[in-house]
Amino acid sequence: MKALMFDVLYRFLQAGVKQGFQLCLLLYGTYSLGLDKFGEFAYISAGVVAFSVFLDFGLSSTIVKIIAEDRDRKEKVLEVLVPFISTILFIISLMVYVYLYGFNEYGALKSLTVSVLVFTMPLCAVFEGFNRGIFQFKKNAISTFFSSLVALILIVPFADNYEVIGLLLVQVIYHIVLLTLLFKTCIEKIELSSLKVSKDNDFIISVFKYSTLIGIASVGQILYTKADVMVLGYYDYYREISQYELIDRFFMYLVIPVALLGQVAAPRFVNSTLSLIRKYHTVSFIVIFTLSVLLSFGLFKLYGAYEWNISDKVDIRGFDLVLCILLISLPFKMFSVFQTQAYINPLGYAEIIAKTTIFFGFINVVLDLLLVSKFGFIGVFYSTAFVIVGNTLMQTIIFRVKINNEKLKSAESF
């Protein structure tokens, strides 16, 4: 229990530092560049993040599962998976550079920054997953802190002097430093001389079979998160993208604690009995949903009690309806995130997330296009709330049915 509490603490510190850096980037970027130019940066970043999630395609979460189940396979991951993934990412990043510079007229520097991010972001996720699998939560937190500190120092001069490209360069530096430190942690207790790059098609295929399920779900997540930004950009709502990022960032911070708790608990649930899993799943639903409802009510009362005016450029006072919509869906979102991180993915039921998330992801894109054209900016929030509630309910019902059927299957085997 003591080790669990410390791992939770380190995971919270890591996420807190990372999101704190992203918040500074958001706030100062908005202040320095203005809503329109920062909206352009957010639009590019959304595309990079979406592409990077697609390239990771569930590998980081799958690596956690592989190593948590068998520590002896960590060398195999470094010898087989890492060289294979790195090669694929390098080739794709080169293709991205050629496409942006040659066909999109992005300019050499902007094209380079985007292509470097396409290479480093998925690799950072892979090595972070590796370290979680071997319970190196403290080292992950330290790596994130140092990387964020280096990048934080550069935000002001880079944003003031280079604007959009400057913020992209800050992201590049952050990910390069982080990647270096995460890799260092991965190989700390391993003899480098004993590692040999090797090829194991069966191992690669087995890993990608499971990661594909998680990856499809991740793509689905992008379809009802970053897709909102892409749709707003399609309708030239660049100023509204900046405001959307501020609102979305706030609600993301509310969900982070349950996500981190689920990630820390996940390796410990892998070998649990089904009876314990059913018990903890029920308790988790009651506790998280109840606390989330109380939190939503408290936040709404707090919002109504004060004038919230960030600056002359960004006034969130007109977002009463937006806040109400998101607070209604918040309890569903919180439980969905915890359920995915703590139970569904680590226990081998990733196909549930893959199928439901991709289904509701496409629904979100369609609703975004329809509702934004009819209601304007607020249409993305109507769509988001609908898919969050629908997706959570469907995932929970399917997961409970599956783990209840497992009992019947076990009984039949006797």
Solvent accessible surface area in square Angstrom, and as a share of the most:
residue,aa,sasa,rsa
1,M,171,0.76
2,K,151,0.64
3,A,66,0.51
4,L,39,0.19
5,M,117,0.52
6,F,94,0.39
7,D,18,0.09
8,V,20,0.11
9,L,90,0.45
10,Y,50,0.19
11,R,17,0.06
12,F,71,0.30
13,L,91,0.45
14,Q,6,0.03
15,A,11,0.08
16,G,45,0.43
17,V,43,0.25
18,K,72,0.30
19,Q,26,0.12
20,G,29,0.28
21,F,4,0.02
22,Q,24,0.11
23,L,59,0.29
24,C,53,0.32
25,L,3,0.02
26,L,5,0.02
27,L,79,0.39
28,Y,54,0.20
29,G,0,0.00
30,T,7,0.04
31,Y,153,0.58
32,S,39,0.25
33,L,18,0.09
34,G,14,0.13
35,L,5,0.02
36,D,77,0.40
37,K,87,0.37
38,F,6,0.02
39,G,0,0.00
40,E,64,0.29
41,F,7,0.03
42,A,6,0.04
43,Y,65,0.25
44,I,16,0.08
45,S,22,0.15
46,A,1,0.01
47,G,24,0.23
48,V,8,0.04
49,V,39,0.23
50,A,24,0.18
51,F,74,0.31
52,S,6,0.04
53,V,40,0.23
54,F,104,0.43
55,L,27,0.13
56,D,17,0.09
57,F,41,0.17
58,G,3,0.02
59,L,3,0.02
60,S,15,0.10
61,S,36,0.23
62,T,3,0.02
63,I,0,0.00
64,V,15,0.09
65,K,43,0.18
66,I,13,0.07
67,I,0,0.00
68,A,23,0.18
69,E,78,0.35
70,D,55,0.29
71,R,108,0.39
72,D,119,0.62
73,R,74,0.27
74,K,43,0.18
75,E,57,0.26
76,K,70,0.30
77,V,1,0.00
78,L,14,0.07
79,E,36,0.16
80,V,4,0.02
81,L,0,0.00
82,V,16,0.09
83,P,33,0.21
84,F,79,0.33
85,I,9,0.05
86,S,29,0.19
87,T,76,0.44
88,I,74,0.37
89,L,4,0.02
90,F,111,0.46
91,I,87,0.44
92,I,37,0.19
93,S,9,0.06
94,L,90,0.45
95,M,124,0.55
96,V,23,0.13
97,Y,60,0.23
98,V,90,0.52
99,Y,120,0.46
100,L,17,0.08
101,Y,114,0.43
102,G,52,0.50
103,F,152,0.63
104,N,68,0.35
105,E,158,0.71
106,Y,67,0.26
107,G,33,0.32
108,A,51,0.40
109,L,83,0.41
110,K,31,0.13
111,S,0,0.00
112,L,90,0.45
113,T,3,0.01
114,V,10,0.05
115,S,6,0.04
116,V,39,0.22
117,L,5,0.02
118,V,2,0.01
119,F,49,0.21
120,T,5,0.03
121,M,38,0.17
122,P,3,0.02
123,L,8,0.04
124,C,8,0.05
125,A,32,0.25
126,V,1,0.01
127,F,8,0.03
128,E,27,0.12
129,G,0,0.00
130,F,1,0.00
131,N,0,0.00
132,R,25,0.09
133,G,0,0.00
134,I,23,0.12
135,F,67,0.28
136,Q,39,0.17
137,F,1,0.00
138,K,105,0.44
139,K,65,0.27
140,N,0,0.00
141,A,10,0.08
142,I,92,0.46
143,S,5,0.03
144,T,1,0.01
145,F,109,0.45
146,F,99,0.41
147,S,0,0.00
148,S,6,0.04
149,L,75,0.37
150,V,41,0.24
151,A,0,0.00
152,L,73,0.36
153,I,120,0.61
154,L,42,0.21
155,I,4,0.02
156,V,74,0.42
157,P,57,0.36
158,F,42,0.17
159,A,1,0.01
160,D,76,0.39
161,N,102,0.52
162,Y,125,0.48
163,E,70,0.31
164,V,12,0.07
165,I,46,0.23
166,G,0,0.00
167,L,0,0.00
168,L,1,0.00
169,L,37,0.19
170,V,0,0.00
171,Q,20,0.09
172,V,13,0.08
173,I,47,0.24
174,Y,1,0.00
175,H,16,0.07
176,I,82,0.42
177,V,33,0.19
178,L,11,0.05
179,L,27,0.14
180,T,85,0.49
181,L,46,0.23
182,L,1,0.00
183,F,83,0.34
184,K,115,0.49
185,T,10,0.06
186,C,3,0.02
187,I,29,0.15
188,E,77,0.35
189,K,166,0.70
190,I,17,0.09
191,E,125,0.56
192,L,107,0.53
193,S,98,0.63
194,S,68,0.44
195,L,38,0.19
196,K,149,0.63
197,V,121,0.69
198,S,54,0.35
199,K,162,0.69
200,D,40,0.21
201,N,82,0.42
202,D,114,0.59
203,F,16,0.07
204,I,20,0.10
205,I,93,0.47
206,S,62,0.40
207,V,4,0.02
208,F,60,0.25
209,K,142,0.60
210,Y,37,0.14
211,S,0,0.00
212,T,47,0.27
213,L,53,0.27
214,I,9,0.04
215,G,0,0.00
216,I,55,0.28
217,A,3,0.02
218,S,26,0.17
219,V,33,0.19
220,G,0,0.00
221,Q,59,0.26
222,I,25,0.13
223,L,32,0.16
224,Y,9,0.03
225,T,48,0.28
226,K,47,0.20
227,A,10,0.08
228,D,0,0.00
229,V,1,0.00
230,M,71,0.32
231,V,10,0.06
232,L,0,0.00
233,G,5,0.04
234,Y,156,0.59
235,Y,74,0.28
236,D,105,0.55
237,Y,60,0.23
238,Y,71,0.27
239,R,110,0.40
240,E,41,0.18
241,I,0,0.00
242,S,0,0.00
243,Q,29,0.13
244,Y,12,0.05
245,E,15,0.07
246,L,19,0.09
247,I,18,0.09
248,D,57,0.29
249,R,37,0.14
250,F,88,0.37
251,F,21,0.09
252,M,64,0.29
253,Y,59,0.22
254,L,30,0.15
255,V,13,0.07
256,I,29,0.15
257,P,53,0.33
258,V,20,0.11
259,A,17,0.13
260,L,8,0.04
261,L,73,0.36
262,G,0,0.00
263,Q,28,0.13
264,V,0,0.00
265,A,13,0.10
266,A,7,0.05
267,P,13,0.08
268,R,82,0.30
269,F,29,0.12
270,V,24,0.14
271,N,128,0.66
272,S,33,0.22
273,T,81,0.47
274,L,51,0.26
275,S,73,0.47
276,L,74,0.37
277,I,6,0.03
278,R,40,0.15
279,K,123,0.52
280,Y,91,0.35
281,H,4,0.02
282,T,59,0.34
283,V,71,0.41
284,S,15,0.10
285,F,85,0.36
286,I,100,0.51
287,V,70,0.40
288,I,17,0.09
289,F,50,0.21
290,T,72,0.42
291,L,107,0.53
292,S,2,0.01
293,V,70,0.40
294,L,112,0.56
295,L,64,0.32
296,S,12,0.07
297,F,134,0.56
298,G,36,0.35
299,L,29,0.15
300,F,92,0.38
301,K,121,0.51
302,L,84,0.42
303,Y,22,0.08
304,G,55,0.52
305,A,70,0.54
306,Y,127,0.48
307,E,137,0.61
308,W,94,0.33
309,N,96,0.49
310,I,93,0.47
311,S,48,0.31
312,D,148,0.76
313,K,102,0.43
314,V,5,0.03
315,D,68,0.35
316,I,39,0.20
317,R,74,0.27
318,G,70,0.68
319,F,25,0.10
320,D,67,0.35
321,L,91,0.45
322,V,6,0.03
323,L,20,0.10
324,C,48,0.29
325,I,20,0.10
326,L,16,0.08
327,L,8,0.04
328,I,114,0.58
329,S,2,0.01
330,L,4,0.02
331,P,7,0.04
332,F,42,0.17
333,K,44,0.19
334,M,13,0.06
335,F,1,0.00
336,S,12,0.07
337,V,28,0.16
338,F,13,0.05
339,Q,0,0.00
340,T,16,0.09
341,Q,53,0.23
342,A,0,0.00
343,Y,1,0.00
344,I,0,0.00
345,N,18,0.09
346,P,15,0.09
347,L,33,0.17
348,G,31,0.30
349,Y,28,0.11
350,A,0,0.00
351,E,39,0.17
352,I,3,0.02
353,I,4,0.02
354,A,3,0.02
355,K,136,0.57
356,T,4,0.02
357,T,0,0.00
358,I,40,0.20
359,F,107,0.45
360,F,12,0.05
361,G,0,0.00
362,F,121,0.50
363,I,45,0.23
364,N,0,0.00
365,V,36,0.21
366,V,83,0.48
367,L,42,0.21
368,D,0,0.00
369,L,69,0.34
370,L,108,0.54
371,L,36,0.18
372,V,4,0.02
373,S,74,0.48
374,K,155,0.66
375,F,104,0.43
376,G,16,0.15
377,F,29,0.12
378,I,35,0.18
379,G,0,0.00
380,V,0,0.00
381,F,5,0.02
382,Y,78,0.30
383,S,0,0.00
384,T,16,0.09
385,A,17,0.13
386,F,114,0.48
387,V,0,0.00
388,I,15,0.08
389,V,42,0.24
390,G,19,0.18
391,N,2,0.01
392,T,6,0.04
393,L,90,0.45
394,M,74,0.33
395,Q,1,0.00
396,T,23,0.13
397,I,110,0.56
398,I,58,0.30
399,F,0,0.00
400,R,61,0.22
401,V,78,0.45
402,K,70,0.30
403,I,0,0.00
404,N,69,0.36
405,N,59,0.30
406,E,51,0.23
407,K,128,0.54
408,L,108,0.54
409,K,124,0.53
410,S,49,0.32
411,A,66,0.51
412,E,140,0.63
413,S,92,0.59
414,F,211,0.88
